[in-house]
């Protein structure tokens, strides 16, 4: 089950298109209209209640604000899936829903020198010496800096 925020920035919507320039830029326009009607709000609340009842793991899909990075030509935001831990499932869902459409600084999620596991497959498995351990990294140290 997935619940999206009402307003998704252009940066993250670009991630769902191969060519943003040629597209009609219609991603999530129909979904965002659900928040305007009472029936749509009930549907979203029922999805949240289903999550509280049936889900065992709650994850949040967060994205970067790539436009704030000066000197980069990239306009597509990076997406990151973060698991919410601690408390009951209902508390996790409420906690995650509270952060919809809000800026969350890195130091609020991660601590300095915290060890995290990164599993991001950037290469396709092919014949040769470049094995699974080259495509995943475990116990990666996190260096967080104070930004703007």
C-alpha positions in Angstrom: 0.0 0.0 0.0 1.3 3.4 -0.9 0.1 6.9 0.1 1.7 9.9 -1.7 1.8 13.5 -0.6 -0.5 16.0 -2.3 2.1 18.2 -3.8 5.1 16.5 -5.3 7.9 18.8 -6.5 8.9 19.1 -10.1 12.3 17.6 -9.1 10.9 14.3 -8.0 8.3 14.1 -10.8 11.2 14.4 -13.2 12.5 11.1 -11.8 9.5 9.3 -13.2 10.1 10.4 -16.8 12.9 9.4 -19.2 12.6 12.7 -21.1 10.9 15.5 -19.0 11.1 18.0 -21.9 9.0 15.9 -24.3 6.6 14.7 -21.7 3.2 16.2 -20.9 4.3 16.5 -17.2 1.1 14.8 -16.0 2.5 12.6 -13.3 0.5 12.6 -10.1 -1.9 15.3 -11.3 -4.9 13.0 -10.9 -3.7 11.7 -7.6 -3.3 15.2 -6.1 -6.9 16.0 -6.9 -8.0 13.3 -4.4 -7.0 15.7 -1.6 -9.5 18.3 -2.8 -12.7 16.2 -2.5 -14.2 14.7 0.6 -14.4 11.3 -1.1 -10.7 11.4 -2.0 -9.8 12.3 1.6 -11.8 9.4 2.9 -10.0 7.1 0.4 -6.6 8.3 1.6 -7.6 7.9 5.3 -8.8 4.4 4.6 -5.5 3.6 3.0 -3.7 4.8 6.1 -6.0 2.7 8.3 -5.3 -0.4 6.1 -1.6 0.3 6.6 -2.1 0.4 10.4 -4.0 -2.8 10.3 -2.2 -5.0 7.8 1.4 -3.7 7.3 4.4 -4.9 9.3 7.0 -2.5 7.9 6.6 1.2 7.2 8.9 3.0 4.9 9.1 6.6 3.7 10.1 7.6 0.2 12.2 10.8 0.6 13.8 12.9 -2.1 16.6 15.4 -2.3 16.2 19.1 -3.1 18.7 19.0 -6.0 18.1 22.6 -7.0 19.7 23.8 -3.8 22.9 22.1 -4.8 24.9 24.8 -6.6 27.0 23.9 -9.5 25.1 20.7 -10.5 23.4 20.5 -13.9 21.2 17.7 -12.7 17.5 18.5 -12.2 16.2 15.0 -11.2 15.9 14.4 -7.5 17.5 11.4 -5.9 15.0 9.1 -4.2 15.7 7.3 -0.9 13.6 4.7 0.9 13.9 5.0 4.7 12.4 2.5 7.1 10.6 4.0 10.1 11.5 2.1 13.4 10.3 2.3 16.9 6.8 2.1 18.4 3.7 0.4 17.1 2.7 0.3 13.4 0.0 3.0 14.1 2.6 5.3 15.6 4.9 4.7 12.7 2.2 5.6 10.2 1.2 8.7 12.0 4.9 9.8 12.4 5.6 9.3 8.7 2.4 11.1 7.7 3.3 14.0 9.9 6.4 14.6 7.7 4.6 14.7 4.3 5.6 17.8 2.3 8.1 19.0 5.0 11.8 19.5 4.8 13.7 17.0 7.0 17.4 17.8 7.6 19.8 15.0 7.3 20.9 15.3 11.0 17.3 14.7 12.1 17.4 11.3 10.4 21.0 10.2 10.7 23.6 10.9 13.3 27.3 11.7 12.7 29.5 8.7 12.2 26.5 6.4 12.1 26.9 3.1 10.2 24.3 2.5 7.6 23.9 -0.2 4.9 23.6 0.9 1.3 22.0 -1.5 -1.2 21.8 0.4 -4.5 22.3 -1.7 -7.5 23.9 0.5 -10.1 25.4 -2.2 -12.3 23.8 -5.1 -14.0 25.1 -8.6 -13.1 27.2 -9.9 -16.0 29.8 -12.6 -16.4 33.2 -11.6 -15.1 34.9 -10.7 -11.9 32.6 -7.8 -10.8 30.5 -9.7 -8.3 27.6 -8.9 -5.8 30.0 -7.4 -3.2 31.0 -4.7 -5.7 27.3 -3.7 -6.2 26.4 -3.4 -2.5 28.1 -1.7 0.4 27.7 -2.7 4.1 28.6 -0.7 7.2 29.1 2.6 5.4 30.2 5.5 7.6 28.0 8.6 7.3 29.6 12.0 7.3 26.9 14.6 7.8 27.6 18.3 7.4 25.4 21.3 8.4 23.9 22.8 5.3 21.6 25.7 4.5 
